[in-house]
Amino acid sequence: MSKIALLVWVTLAAPAPAKAPVVAPVMAPVMAPVMAPVMAPAPSPAPDPHAGHNHEPAQPPTGPATNDPSDLRLWISFRVMAIENGKIYLALTYSVQNNGSKTFHPGDHGLLLPMPEGAQGVGVPRGTRGASVSKGKILILRPVGTGRHGLRIQASCNLPFDSPQRLMKLRSGLPLIGYSVSIKKYPSVRIDAKGLDKPESFTHGEADTPWLVYRARSDGFPRNEIRFLIQGLPVRSRAGAWLFGGLALLLVLAAIGLTVAQGRRSGRSGPNEDGTLTDQLVRIERDRLLGVIDDAGARQFAEACLAGAQTSAAEKTVSDRKAATKSPKIKKPKKR
């Protein structure tokens, strides 16, 4: 019953202190309050288009050292992992490049890497060495060796939205030398930004999921700010939400009635006891909001789900009745 109530609500609802880190002179604005790290139930990450640009050294860097960050440069790869429940779930890969002749050591203060404005659920993968979350940003306590392959760190966050478009804005204390944005190929969602090349398409994962990658052009870099617009986000229209919401409510009520009726007749659980029908309706509504299917297709799929549940329940009832009415064979005693 709790899952069914959740579906009805989802469908009908409207949309430890540390020392001051060492950073370059430009500082990012104050972020939104940090929430506990949240990871989306998303598919495997798309390959990082710039995975070869930087990587974590196999051995700690050695040689002359400095705590001056002026020779450090930053590249960021953004990946849109999922768009659900009014949030954009992002995975970020920071590639730190050291153009100097000395290894950079952040010391006890650390080095801050930026997060998008308004980011929530900021986190780093479990087991990440020398990186943690501090004041809504990523705090680095590891040395950065010289050359292009200085250091690479992964992190995650989510961006809430309440309109069809969301501005992704990030300000960095380190000079940015470029960025890229990867996103699954949705029918309606797209990336819009000046300075980005046309997207390239590739497939990834066992299901060959289509992805698009947008890369920044080299002109205008280095700089300290990134801006791009995510458009076509799924926001419920009043008409569409109430239309599909009414249908979902009728289907859920029908499922409840069917469950009760079959349960009384057979004394066993009904067709939606394990939440299968509810889960199917939730997935249909999510695909409708993302533009994967239209309203008519959503209604058709939802009706088919209920019909399948009714058929399965009816067949189960017939089978239970036959088993209950079948008389056991009585063996006659043998004549002596």
C-alpha positions as CSV (number, residue, x, y, z in Angstrom):
1,M,0.0,0.0,0.0
2,S,2.9,2.4,0.7
3,K,4.3,2.1,-2.8
4,I,0.8,2.7,-4.3
5,A,0.4,5.8,-2.2
6,L,3.8,7.0,-3.2
7,L,2.9,6.6,-6.9
8,V,-0.2,8.7,-6.5
9,W,1.6,11.4,-4.7
10,V,4.5,11.5,-7.2
11,T,2.2,11.6,-10.2
12,L,-0.2,14.2,-8.9
13,A,2.3,16.5,-7.2
14,A,3.5,19.6,-8.9
15,P,6.5,19.6,-9.9
16,A,33.9,19.7,10.3
17,P,35.5,23.2,10.0
18,A,39.0,23.3,8.4
19,K,41.8,25.8,7.8
20,A,41.4,28.1,4.9
21,P,42.5,26.3,1.7
22,V,45.1,27.6,-0.7
23,V,43.4,28.8,-3.9
24,A,44.0,31.3,-6.7
25,P,42.7,34.8,-6.2
26,V,39.3,34.2,-7.8
27,M,37.0,32.4,-5.4
28,A,33.6,30.8,-6.1
29,P,30.5,32.2,-4.5
30,V,28.9,30.5,-1.5
31,M,27.2,27.3,-2.4
32,A,23.9,25.9,-1.3
33,P,23.9,23.9,1.9
34,V,25.7,20.6,1.6
35,M,23.5,17.6,1.8
36,A,24.5,14.0,2.3
37,P,26.0,12.5,-0.8
38,V,23.3,11.2,-3.2
39,M,24.0,9.0,-6.1
40,A,21.4,8.5,-8.8
41,P,20.2,5.0,-9.8
42,A,22.0,5.5,-13.1
43,P,23.6,3.4,-15.8
44,S,27.4,2.8,-15.9
45,P,29.3,6.1,-16.6
46,A,29.9,7.0,-20.1
47,P,33.6,7.0,-21.0
48,D,35.4,10.2,-20.2
49,P,36.2,11.9,-23.5
50,H,39.4,13.3,-21.9
51,A,40.4,10.2,-19.9
52,G,43.7,10.3,-21.7
53,H,44.2,14.0,-20.9
54,N,45.2,13.3,-17.3
55,H,45.4,10.4,-15.0
56,E,46.5,9.6,-11.5
57,P,50.2,8.7,-11.4
58,A,51.1,5.2,-10.4
59,Q,53.8,6.5,-8.0
60,P,53.7,9.7,-5.8
61,P,55.5,12.6,-7.5
62,T,59.0,13.3,-6.2
63,G,61.6,16.1,-6.7
64,P,61.5,19.8,-5.9
65,A,58.2,21.0,-4.4
66,T,56.2,24.2,-4.0
67,N,52.9,25.3,-2.5
68,D,52.4,28.0,-5.1
69,P,49.3,27.0,-7.2
70,S,49.9,29.6,-10.0
71,D,51.2,27.0,-12.4
72,L,48.2,24.7,-12.0
73,R,45.5,24.5,-14.7
74,L,42.1,22.7,-14.6
75,W,40.0,20.7,-17.1
76,I,36.5,19.4,-16.1
77,S,34.5,16.7,-17.7
78,F,30.7,16.8,-16.8
79,R,28.5,13.7,-17.3
80,V,24.8,13.9,-16.9
81,M,24.1,10.5,-15.3
82,A,20.4,10.8,-14.7
83,I,17.5,13.2,-14.7
84,E,14.9,12.2,-12.1
85,N,12.5,13.8,-9.6
86,G,13.4,17.4,-10.4
87,K,17.2,16.8,-10.2
88,I,20.1,16.5,-12.6
89,Y,22.6,14.0,-11.3
90,L,26.2,14.9,-12.4
91,A,29.5,13.1,-12.3
92,L,32.6,15.3,-12.6
93,T,36.1,14.4,-13.5
94,Y,38.7,17.0,-12.6
95,S,42.0,16.9,-14.5
96,V,44.7,19.0,-12.8
97,Q,47.6,20.0,-14.9
98,N,50.9,21.3,-13.5
99,N,52.8,23.5,-16.0
100,G,55.6,24.3,-13.6
101,S,58.9,22.6,-12.9
102,K,58.1,21.7,-9.3
103,T,55.6,19.3,-7.7
104,F,52.7,21.2,-6.1
105,H,52.1,20.2,-2.5
106,P,48.8,21.7,-1.0
107,G,50.1,21.2,2.6
108,D,47.7,21.0,5.5
109,H,45.4,23.7,4.1
110,G,44.6,21.7,1.0
111,L,43.5,22.9,-2.5
112,L,39.8,23.5,-3.3
113,L,38.2,22.3,-6.6
114,P,34.9,24.0,-7.5
115,M,31.4,22.7,-7.7
116,P,28.5,24.1,-9.8
117,E,26.5,26.8,-8.1
118,G,23.5,25.3,-6.2
119,A,25.1,21.8,-6.1
120,Q,23.6,19.4,-3.6
121,G,24.7,16.0,-2.5
122,V,28.3,16.7,-3.1
123,G,30.5,13.6,-2.7
124,V,33.6,11.6,-3.9
125,P,33.7,7.9,-4.6
126,R,34.3,5.7,-1.6
127,G,37.9,4.9,-1.1
128,T,39.2,8.0,-2.9
129,R,42.6,8.9,-1.5
130,G,43.5,12.4,-0.5
131,A,40.2,14.0,-1.4
132,S,37.1,14.9,0.6
133,V,34.1,17.3,0.7
134,S,34.6,20.6,2.4
135,K,32.1,23.5,2.4
136,G,30.4,22.1,-0.7
137,K,33.6,21.7,-2.7
138,I,36.3,19.1,-3.2
139,L,39.3,19.4,-0.9
140,I,42.5,18.0,-2.3
141,L,45.3,17.0,0.1
142,R,47.5,15.2,-2.4
143,P,50.5,16.5,-4.4
144,V,50.2,17.3,-8.1
145,G,53.2,16.2,-10.2
146,T,54.5,18.2,-13.1
147,G,53.3,17.9,-16.7
148,R,49.9,17.2,-18.3
149,H,49.3,14.1,-16.2
150,G,49.2,15.8,-12.8
151,L,46.2,14.5,-11.0
152,R,42.6,13.3,-11.8
153,I,39.8,13.3,-9.2
154,Q,36.2,12.2,-9.6
155,A,33.2,13.6,-7.7
156,S,29.4,13.8,-8.0
157,C,26.5,16.1,-7.1
158,N,23.0,16.9,-8.1
159,L,21.4,20.1,-9.4
160,P,17.7,20.8,-8.6
161,F,15.5,22.4,-11.2
162,D,11.9,23.6,-11.5
163,S,11.7,24.8,-15.1
164,P,12.4,23.3,-18.5
165,Q,16.0,24.7,-18.5
166,R,18.8,24.9,-15.9
167,L,21.9,27.1,-16.1
168,M,25.0,25.2,-15.0
169,K,27.4,27.8,-13.7
170,L,30.8,27.1,-12.1
171,R,33.6,29.5,-11.0
172,S,37.1,28.2,-10.4
173,G,40.0,29.5,-8.4
174,L,42.3,27.7,-10.8
175,P,42.5,28.8,-14.4
176,L,40.3,26.6,-16.6
177,I,41.7,25.3,-19.9
178,G,38.6,23.6,-21.1
179,Y,35.6,21.3,-20.4
180,S,33.3,18.7,-21.9
181,V,29.7,17.7,-21.3
182,S,28.4,14.1,-21.9
183,I,24.7,13.2,-21.8
184,K,22.5,10.4,-22.8
185,K,20.7,11.0,-26.1
186,Y,17.2,12.1,-24.9
187,P,14.5,13.1,-27.4
188,S,14.0,16.5,-25.8
189,V,17.0,17.3,-23.5
190,R,19.9,19.1,-25.1
191,I,23.0,21.2,-24.1
192,D,23.2,24.8,-25.2
193,A,26.3,26.9,-24.8
194,K,28.5,29.4,-26.8
195,G,31.9,28.0,-27.4
196,L,30.9,24.3,-27.6
197,D,31.4,22.3,-30.7
198,K,28.6,20.2,-32.2
199,P,28.0,17.0,-30.2
200,E,29.6,13.8,-31.2
201,S,27.6,10.6,-30.8
202,F,28.9,7.3,-29.4
203,T,27.4,4.2,-27.7
204,H,28.3,2.8,-24.3
205,G,27.3,-0.1,-22.1
206,E,25.9,-3.5,-22.7
207,A,22.7,-2.1,-24.2
208,D,24.8,0.2,-26.5
209,T,23.1,3.3,-24.9
210,P,23.6,6.3,-27.2
211,W,25.4,9.2,-25.7
212,L,26.4,12.7,-26.9
213,V,29.6,14.5,-26.0
214,Y,30.0,18.3,-26.3
215,R,33.5,19.7,-26.2
216,A,34.6,23.3,-25.6
217,R,36.5,25.0,-28.3
218,S,40.0,26.2,-27.4
219,D,39.3,29.9,-28.0
220,G,38.6,31.9,-24.8
221,F,40.7,29.8,-22.5
222,P,42.1,29.9,-19.9
223,R,39.3,31.5,-17.9
224,N,37.7,31.2,-14.5
225,E,34.1,30.5,-15.3
226,I,32.0,27.8,-17.1
227,R,28.4,28.3,-18.2
228,F,26.1,26.1,-20.2
229,L,22.4,25.6,-20.4
230,I,20.6,22.2,-20.1
231,Q,17.3,22.6,-22.0
232,G,14.2,20.5,-22.5
233,L,14.1,19.2,-18.9
234,P,11.0,17.2,-17.9
235,V,8.7,19.6,-16.0
236,R,5.0,18.5,-15.6
237,S,2.5,20.6,-17.4
238,R,-0.7,21.0,-15.5
239,A,-2.8,19.4,-18.2
240,G,-0.4,16.5,-18.9
241,A,0.1,15.8,-15.2
242,W,-3.6,15.8,-14.3
243,L,-4.4,13.7,-17.4
244,F,-1.8,11.0,-16.7
245,G,-2.4,11.4,-13.0
246,G,-6.1,10.7,-13.3
247,L,-5.3,7.6,-15.4
248,A,-2.7,6.4,-13.0
249,L,-5.1,6.9,-10.1
250,L,-7.8,4.9,-11.8
251,L,-5.3,2.1,-12.6
252,V,-4.1,2.0,-9.0
253,L,-7.6,1.9,-7.6
254,A,-8.4,-0.9,-10.0
255,A,-5.3,-2.7,-8.9
256,I,-6.3,-2.3,-5.3
257,G,-9.8,-3.6,-6.0
258,L,-8.4,-6.5,-7.9
259,T,-6.0,-7.3,-5.1
260,V,-8.7,-7.3,-2.5
261,A,-11.1,-9.4,-4.5
262,Q,-8.5,-12.0,-5.5
263,G,-7.2,-12.1,-1.9
264,R,-10.7,-12.8,-0.5
265,R,-11.3,-15.5,-3.0
266,S,-8.0,-17.3,-2.7
267,G,-6.7,-16.2,0.7
268,R,-3.4,-15.2,-0.9
269,S,-1.7,-12.0,-2.0
270,G,-3.0,-10.1,-5.0
271,P,-1.3,-9.1,-8.3
272,N,0.4,-6.0,-6.9
273,E,1.6,-7.4,-3.6
274,D,5.3,-7.2,-4.7
275,G,4.8,-3.7,-6.2
276,T,5.4,-4.9,-9.8
277,L,2.4,-3.0,-11.3
278,T,3.3,0.2,-9.3
279,D,6.9,0.0,-10.4
280,Q,5.8,-0.3,-14.0
281,L,3.6,2.7,-13.8
282,V,6.4,4.8,-12.2
283,R,8.7,3.9,-15.0
284,I,6.1,4.8,-17.6
285,E,5.6,8.2,-16.0
286,R,9.4,8.9,-15.9
287,D,9.7,8.0,-19.6
288,R,6.8,10.3,-20.4
289,L,8.4,13.2,-18.6
290,L,11.7,12.7,-20.4
291,G,10.0,12.6,-23.7
292,V,10.8,9.0,-24.5
293,I,7.1,8.3,-25.0
294,D,4.2,10.7,-25.5
295,D,1.0,10.9,-23.5
296,A,-0.9,8.6,-25.7
297,G,1.9,6.0,-25.6
298,A,2.0,6.3,-21.8
299,R,-1.7,5.7,-21.5
300,Q,-1.4,2.7,-23.8
301,F,1.5,1.1,-21.9
302,A,-0.3,1.8,-18.5
303,E,-3.5,0.1,-19.7
304,A,-1.5,-2.8,-21.0
305,C,0.2,-3.2,-17.6
306,L,-3.1,-3.4,-15.8
307,A,-4.6,-5.8,-18.3
308,G,-1.6,-8.1,-17.9
309,A,-1.9,-7.9,-14.1
310,Q,-5.6,-8.7,-14.3
311,T,-5.0,-11.7,-16.7
312,S,-2.3,-13.0,-14.5
313,A,-4.5,-12.7,-11.4
314,A,-7.5,-14.4,-13.1
315,E,-5.3,-17.3,-14.2
316,K,-3.9,-17.7,-10.7
317,T,-7.4,-17.7,-9.2
318,V,-8.6,-20.5,-11.6
319,S,-5.5,-22.5,-10.8
320,D,-6.2,-22.1,-7.0
321,R,-9.8,-23.1,-7.4
322,K,-8.9,-26.3,-9.3
323,A,-6.3,-27.2,-6.6
324,A,-8.9,-26.6,-3.9
325,T,-11.7,-28.6,-5.5
326,K,-9.6,-31.5,-6.6
327,S,-10.5,-34.5,-4.3
328,P,-7.6,-36.8,-3.3
329,K,-7.8,-40.4,-4.5
330,I,-8.8,-42.8,-1.8
331,K,-7.1,-46.1,-2.0
332,K,-9.4,-49.2,-1.6
333,P,-8.1,-51.9,0.7
334,K,-6.9,-55.0,-1.0
335,K,-9.0,-58.1,-0.6
336,R,-7.3,-60.9,1.2
